[in-house]
Amino acid sequence: MSVDFEVGIVGAGFGGLIAALELRGSGHNSFVIFERSTEVGGVWRENIYPGCACDVRTHLYSIASQPNPQWSSSYATQPEILNYLKDVVLRNDLQNHIRFETAIQEIKFLDNEGIWQVTDNKGGRHRLKVIILATGPHSRPSLPSIPGLENFQGRVFHSSAWDVSIDLVGKKVAVIGTGASAIQIVPNIASKVTHLTVFQRTPAWIISRNDRDITFVERWLFQHLPWTQVFARGLIYWLMELVGLAFLGNDLISRVLTKIALAKLRREIRDPLVRSKLTPNYTIGCKRILVSDDFYPAFNRPNVELVTDNISEIKPTGILTRAGRLHEADYIVFATGFIVADPDNYLRVLGKGGRVLTAEWEKYGTQAYLGITVAGFPNMTLLLGPNSGLSHSSALHVMESQMKYIAMYLAECMKAGDKAFLDVKPEVQDLYNAQLQDRLTGTVWNSGCKSWYLDRNGVNTTIFPGLTNRYRRLTAAFDIEDYLVIDQQKY
């Protein structure tokens, strides 16, 4: 068997870099990272809207093996995170492994050779023994279909494709959505625009961010006494694990979080009518809890309006609601999130016998074993695959756990032989997902609200029903008995 690289990684965001670092650390240097853009960063390269920042505390939202003692604040901004990722590449000499401006068009398993063939946008073909898909769950923007959008005379764009050329000063702007992106955009443009109309379908539970600058003394300690930053990271991690218990059925913590969020709402919104519109009517945690210090106060401004009437259509000069009111706008911003739970627009992957990954997921549900491997798609692994997402902690912790498992998986692949491959047994995958869905039944995520965690059939294909330390234990060992080991040389 002739391959160009032992391992191919798709995506050079956090996931791709975590994968590369783990491969390097486990002695594998024959790998390539395919990146569609001109630089690394993933979502932190694409999302450049006003106020873009992380909603997980900085010390936890960083790669464990790559601490940054110079973070400027407790929640890092998009430019700072992007610079951190670039620095990780340079410090670890990963740049020569990355193929920039190489968008993958198709990934196809060659049954007779037991390898993967990857075709890129330039017509290039690459032969790889193992594939790691690190495209991330927030790489496919969700754009609702609204009648009349094509007739709008102003500019329209998704929050992940922010038009930096526009000048909002003196303009009328409509923001559709009140999720994680919107709560950062709204307060950061409210003072610039003449009028800001915010369209809300469902209010979010919001708690205080309590962001602050990291002091010089703290940065000195992190630089010269690294254990202090490890300690700070640990405190944040275990606090988040405590919060996570609320989503798994701990009624006391859930009630405490609810009281904290409602007190914040009462304290920060003056108008009782606006306050009632912003009050959720579902259990806290069913949708992602948001963190912000300035979103609510933005609605105390005279030029900011919250609209909860359903949108009927887009007119040339604005947005018409079903109540019959036209809200004029020069710009429309879709802060409507991403396609996460469904396989729409996912990468084209052809497994054993030519089976198509998205078709399999459409037919049988979006699922994987441990969120990492998929039956019928041998020698292929996922980072943040189905049901390995979180709503209470850092996704980086999960990806690091997954890469420890993938390193063990890769070792077994290499041990099996040049033309051999590992394919997770269908019954193992089915049993794991049946138990997983059963565990989800008693959690807040399945308590009745509509969220991006659920697919179009109402099935939660996104969240792992447990804490991150449980997921780390699940992925800490590799059992070869879970897999079919097929050696093509014997056929």
C-alpha positions in Angstrom: 0.0 0.0 0.0 1.3 3.4 -0.9 0.0 6.5 1.0 1.1 10.1 1.0 0.6 10.5 4.7 -0.4 8.2 7.6 -3.0 10.7 8.8 -5.0 13.5 7.2 -6.7 16.1 9.3 -9.5 18.2 7.8 -9.6 21.7 9.4 -7.0 23.9 11.1 -9.1 25.3 13.9 -8.7 24.3 17.6 -9.6 20.7 16.7 -7.1 20.3 14.0 -4.3 21.8 16.0 -5.1 19.6 19.1 -5.0 16.6 16.7 -1.7 17.6 15.3 -0.1 18.2 18.7 -1.4 14.8 20.0 -0.1 13.0 16.9 3.3 14.7 17.3 3.4 13.8 21.0 2.6 10.1 20.3 5.4 9.8 17.8 3.4 10.3 14.5 4.9 12.9 12.1 3.5 11.6 8.9 0.4 13.8 8.9 -1.1 16.7 6.9 -3.7 19.3 7.8 -6.1 20.5 5.0 -7.3 24.0 5.6 -9.7 25.8 3.2 -8.6 29.3 4.2 -5.3 31.2 4.0 -4.7 30.9 7.7 -5.5 28.8 10.8 -8.3 29.6 13.3 -11.6 28.0 12.2 -14.5 29.8 13.8 -12.1 32.3 15.4 -10.9 33.3 11.9 -14.3 33.4 10.3 -16.3 35.2 13.1 -15.1 38.8 13.2 -18.4 40.5 14.1 -18.3 43.4 16.7 -17.7 42.1 20.2 -16.9 38.6 19.2 -15.4 36.8 22.2 -15.4 33.4 23.9 -18.1 32.6 26.4 -15.9 30.1 28.3 -13.3 31.6 30.7 -9.9 32.0 29.0 -7.8 29.7 31.2 -10.1 26.8 30.4 -10.6 27.7 26.8 -7.0 27.0 25.8 -5.1 23.8 25.0 -3.9 22.1 28.1 -0.4 21.6 26.8 -0.2 25.1 25.4 -0.9 27.5 28.3 -0.8 31.3 27.6 0.2 33.2 30.7 -0.4 36.5 28.9 -4.2 36.4 28.4 -5.4 40.0 28.9 -8.9 39.3 30.3 -10.9 36.5 31.9 -12.8 36.1 28.6 -10.6 36.3 25.5 -11.7 38.2 22.4 -11.6 36.9 18.9 -8.4 38.6 17.8 -6.6 37.4 20.9 -7.8 33.8 20.4 -6.8 33.9 16.8 -3.3 35.2 17.7 -3.0 32.4 20.3 -3.7 29.8 17.6 -1.2 31.3 15.2 1.3 31.3 18.0 0.6 27.6 18.8 1.4 26.8 15.2 4.7 28.7 15.2 5.9 27.4 18.6 5.3 23.8 17.6 6.5 24.1 14.1 3.2 22.9 12.6 3.1 25.3 9.6 4.9 22.8 7.2 2.1 20.3 7.9 -0.7 22.6 6.8 -1.9 22.9 3.2 -3.7 26.2 3.1 -6.4 27.2 0.5 -7.1 23.5 0.2 -10.8 22.8 0.5 -11.8 19.2 0.6 -14.5 18.2 -1.9 -14.7 14.5 -1.3 -13.3 11.8 1.0 -13.6 8.3 -0.4 -12.7 5.0 1.1 -11.0 2.6 -1.3 -12.2 -0.8 -0.3 -9.7 -2.8 -2.2 -6.8 -1.0 -0.6 -8.1 -0.1 2.8 -7.1 3.6 2.6 -8.8 6.9 2.1 -8.6 9.1 -1.1 -9.1 12.8 -0.5 -10.0 15.1 -3.4 -9.4 18.8 -2.9 -10.7 21.9 -4.7 -7.7 22.1 -7.0 -8.2 18.6 -8.3 -5.5 17.1 -6.2 -5.8 13.6 -4.7 -4.2 12.5 -1.5 -3.9 8.9 -0.2 -4.2 8.5 3.5 -4.5 5.6 6.0 -6.5 7.5 8.6 -8.7 10.5 8.4 -9.5 12.9 11.3 -12.5 15.2 10.6 -11.9 18.4 12.6 -14.3 20.7 10.8 -16.1 21.8 13.9 -19.8 22.0 14.7 -20.0 25.7 13.9 -18.8 25.7 10.3 -22.2 25.6 8.6 -24.2 28.8 9.0 -27.9 28.5 9.4 -29.9 30.9 7.3 -33.7 30.8 7.6 -35.8 31.0 4.4 -37.8 34.2 4.6 -40.1 35.3 1.7 -39.0 38.4 -0.1 -35.4 38.4 1.1 -34.1 38.7 -2.5 -36.0 42.0 -2.8 -34.3 43.7 0.1 -32.5 46.9 -1.1 -30.0 47.0 1.7 -27.2 44.6 2.7 -27.8 41.2 4.3 -25.2 38.9 5.9 -24.8 36.2 8.5 -22.9 37.0 11.7 -20.2 34.6 10.7 -19.6 36.5 7.4 -19.5 40.0 8.9 -19.0 42.7 6.2 -16.1 44.8 7.6 -16.6 47.4 4.9 -19.9 48.7 6.1 -20.2 51.8 8.3 -23.1 51.4 10.7 -23.0 55.0 11.9 -26.4 56.7 11.4 -27.9 53.5 9.9 -31.0 51.4 10.7 -30.0 47.9 11.5 -32.1 44.7 12.1 -30.6 41.8 14.0 -32.5 38.6 13.7 -31.8 36.3 16.6 -30.9 36.6 20.3 -28.4 33.8 20.7 -24.7 33.7 21.6 -23.6 35.9 18.6 -26.5 38.4 18.9 -25.9 39.1 22.6 -22.3 40.3 21.6 -23.3 42.1 18.5 -26.2 44.1 19.9 -24.5 46.0 22.7 -21.4 46.7 20.5 -23.3 48.4 17.7 -26.2 50.0 19.7 -24.4 53.2 20.2 -23.4 53.6 16.6 -26.7 53.1 14.8 -29.7 55.4 14.5 -32.1 52.6 15.3 -31.5 48.9 16.2 -34.4 46.4 15.9 -33.7 43.1 17.5 -36.0 40.2 16.4 -36.4 37.5 19.1 -38.1 34.1 18.7 -37.3 32.7 22.1 -35.6 34.5 25.0 -32.3 33.1 26.4 -31.4 32.5 30.0 -28.5 34.9 30.6 -26.1 35.1 33.6 -23.4 37.7 34.3 -20.1 37.4 32.6 -18.2 39.3 35.2 -15.4 39.9 32.8 -12.3 41.7 34.0 -8.7 42.4 33.0 -6.1 40.0 34.2 -3.7 41.9 36.4 0.1 42.3 35.8 0.7 40.4 39.1 -1.4 37.5 37.8 0.3 37.4 34.5 3.7 37.5 36.2 2.7 34.5 38.4 1.4 32.5 35.4 4.6 33.2 33.6 7.1 32.4 36.4 5.0 30.0 38.4 3.1 27.9 35.8 1.4 25.9 38.5 -0.6 28.9 39.5 -2.3 29.0 36.0 -2.9 25.3 36.2 -4.6 25.9 39.6 -6.7 28.7 38.2 -7.7 26.5 35.3 -8.6 23.7 37.7 -10.9 26.0 39.8 -12.8 27.1 36.7 -13.1 23.5 35.4 -14.6 22.1 38.6 -16.9 25.1 39.0 -18.2 24.4 35.5 -18.6 20.7 36.4 -20.7 21.8 39.4 -22.9 23.9 37.2 -23.2 21.0 34.8 -25.0 19.0 37.5 -28.0 21.3 37.1 -28.5 20.0 33.5 -28.4 16.4 34.7 -31.2 16.7 37.2 -29.8 18.5 40.3 -32.9 20.6 41.2 -31.1 22.7 43.8 -28.4 24.0 41.5 -31.0 24.5 38.8 -33.1 26.7 41.1 -30.1 28.7 42.2 -29.1 29.4 38.6 -32.7 30.4 37.8 -32.8 32.9 40.7 -29.5 34.4 39.7 -30.6 34.8 36.1 -34.0 36.3 37.0 -32.4 38.7 39.5 -30.0 39.9 36.8 -32.9 40.4 34.4 -34.9 42.5 37.0 -31.8 44.5 37.9 -30.7 45.4 34.4 -34.0 45.9 32.4 -36.0 49.0 33.3 -39.1 48.5 31.2 -41.5 45.8 32.6 -42.9 45.0 29.2 -39.4 44.5 27.7 -38.4 42.5 30.8 -41.4 40.2 30.3 -40.5 39.6 26.7 -36.9 38.7 27.7 -38.1 36.2 30.4 -37.7 32.6 29.3 -40.6 30.2 30.0 -38.5 27.0 29.8 -36.1 25.3 32.3 -32.8 26.9 32.5 -30.2 25.0 30.5 -32.6 23.5 28.0 -31.1 26.0 25.6 -27.5 27.1 26.0 -27.1 29.5 28.9 -25.5 32.7 27.7 -23.2 35.1 29.5 -23.2 38.8 29.1 -22.7 42.0 31.1 -24.0 44.4 28.5 -26.8 42.8 26.5 -29.7 43.6 28.8 -28.6 47.2 29.4 -28.7 47.8 25.6 -32.5 47.6 25.7 -32.6 50.6 28.0 -31.4 52.8 25.1 -34.1 54.7 23.3 -32.8 53.6 19.9 -33.0 49.9 20.6 -36.3 48.0 20.1 -37.1 44.3 20.9 -39.6 42.7 18.5 -41.2 39.4 19.4 -43.8 39.3 16.6 -43.2 36.7 14.0 -41.6 37.8 10.8 -44.0 37.6 7.8 -41.7 38.7 4.9 -38.8 40.9 3.9 -39.8 44.1 2.1 -37.4 46.2 -0.1 -37.0 48.6 2.8 -37.3 46.5 5.9 -38.9 43.6 7.7 -42.7 43.1 7.9 -44.1 41.2 10.9 -47.4 39.3 11.0 -48.8 42.1 13.1 -48.6 44.2 10.0 -45.8 46.5 11.1 -42.9 47.3 8.8 -39.5 47.7 10.6 -37.3 49.8 8.3 -33.6 48.7 7.9 -30.6 49.5 5.9 -28.8 46.3 7.0 -30.1 42.9 8.1 -27.9 40.7 10.2 -28.7 37.0 10.6 -27.5 36.0 14.1 -29.2 32.7 13.6 -26.4 30.3 14.5 -25.3 27.2 12.7 -26.5 23.8 11.5 -25.2 21.4 14.2 -27.7 18.6 14.8 -28.6 17.8 11.2 -26.2 16.6 8.4 -27.2 19.3 5.9 -24.3 20.6 3.9 -21.8 18.3 5.7 -18.6 17.2 4.0 -19.1 14.5 1.3 -17.7 11.3 2.8 -18.0 7.9 1.1 -17.4 4.9 3.2 -17.3 1.1 2.7 -19.2 0.1 -0.4 -19.7 3.7 -1.4 -22.1 4.5 1.4 -22.6 8.2 1.9 -22.1 9.5 5.5 -24.9 12.2 5.3 -27.3 9.7 3.7 -26.6 7.2 6.5 -27.2 9.9 9.1 -30.4 11.0 7.4 -31.7 7.4 7.4 -30.5 6.1 10.8 -29.9 9.3 12.7 -26.7 11.4 13.2 -24.7 9.1 15.5 -21.2 7.7 16.2 -19.5 5.6 18.8 -18.2 7.9 21.6 -18.8 10.7 19.1 -15.6 9.5 17.4 -16.0 6.6 15.0 -18.8 5.6 12.7 -19.7 2.0 11.6 -19.1 1.6 7.9 -16.5 4.3 7.8 -13.3 2.6 8.8 -10.1 4.3 9.8 -12.1 7.6 10.1 -12.5 9.6 13.3 -14.3 12.7 14.3 -13.6 15.5 16.7 -16.7 16.9 18.4 -18.8 14.3 16.5 -22.4 13.5 17.3 -23.4 13.7 21.0 -20.0 14.8 22.2 -20.8 18.5 22.6 -21.2 20.4 25.9 -23.3 23.2 27.2 -21.5 23.9 30.4 -17.7 23.7 29.8 -14.9 23.9 27.3 -15.2 21.9 24.1 -11.4 21.8 24.0 -11.4 19.4 27.0 -13.6 17.0 25.0 -11.4 17.2 21.9 -8.3 16.5 24.0 -10.0 13.4 25.5 -11.0 12.3 22.0 -7.5 12.7 20.6 -6.1 10.5 23.4 -8.5 7.9 22.3 -7.7 8.4 18.6 -4.0 8.1 19.4 -4.7 4.6 20.8 -7.0 3.9 17.8 -4.2 4.9 15.4 -1.7 2.7 17.2 -4.0 -0.3 16.6 -4.4 0.7 13.0 -0.7 0.7 12.5 -0.3 -2.6 14.3 -2.9 -4.3 12.2 -0.9 -3.9 9.0 -0.5 -1.7 5.8 -3.8 -2.9 4.2 -5.7 -3.4 7.4 -8.4 -1.2 8.8 -10.6 -0.8 11.9 -14.3 -0.5 11.7 -16.5 0.0 14.8 -19.0 -2.9 15.1 -22.5 -1.7 14.3 -23.9 -3.4 17.4 -21.4 -1.6 19.6 -22.4 1.8 18.1 -26.1 1.0 18.3 -25.9 -0.1 22.0 -23.8 3.0 22.9 -26.3 5.4 21.2 -29.4 3.6 22.7 -27.9 4.0 26.2 -26.9 7.6 25.4 -30.4 8.6 24.3 -31.8 6.8 27.4 -29.5 8.9 29.6 -30.6 12.1 27.8 -34.3 11.4 28.7 -33.9 12.7 32.2 -31.8 15.7 31.4 -32.7 19.4 30.9 -31.9 19.2 27.2 -34.8 17.0 26.6 -37.3 18.9 28.8 -39.4 20.3 26.0 -37.8 23.4 24.5 -36.7 23.8 20.9 -33.0 24.2 20.6 -30.1 23.7 18.1 -29.2 20.6 20.1 -32.1 18.8 18.5 -32.4 17.6 14.9 -35.4 18.1 12.7 -37.0 15.0 14.2 -36.6 16.3 17.8 -33.7 13.9 18.6 -30.7 15.3 20.6 -27.7 14.5 18.4 -25.4 17.1 19.9 -25.0 16.9 23.6 -23.2 14.3 25.7 -25.4 13.5 28.7 -22.8 13.7 31.4 -20.0 15.8 32.8 -16.6 16.1 31.0 -14.8 14.0 33.6 -17.2 11.1 32.8 -16.5 11.5 29.1 -12.8 11.5 29.7 -13.1 8.2 31.6 -15.1 6.7 28.8 -12.4 7.6 26.3 -9.4 6.8 28.5 -9.0 3.2 27.3 -9.3 1.6 23.8 -11.0 -1.8 23.5 -10.1 -3.5 20.3 -13.1 -5.8 20.8 -15.3 -2.9 19.9 -13.9 -3.0 16.4 -13.7 -5.3 13.3 -10.1 -5.6 12.2 -10.1 -6.3 8.5 -6.9 -7.1 6.7 -7.2 -6.7 2.9 -4.1 -8.8 2.3 -6.0 -11.9 3.4 -8.6 -11.5 0.7 
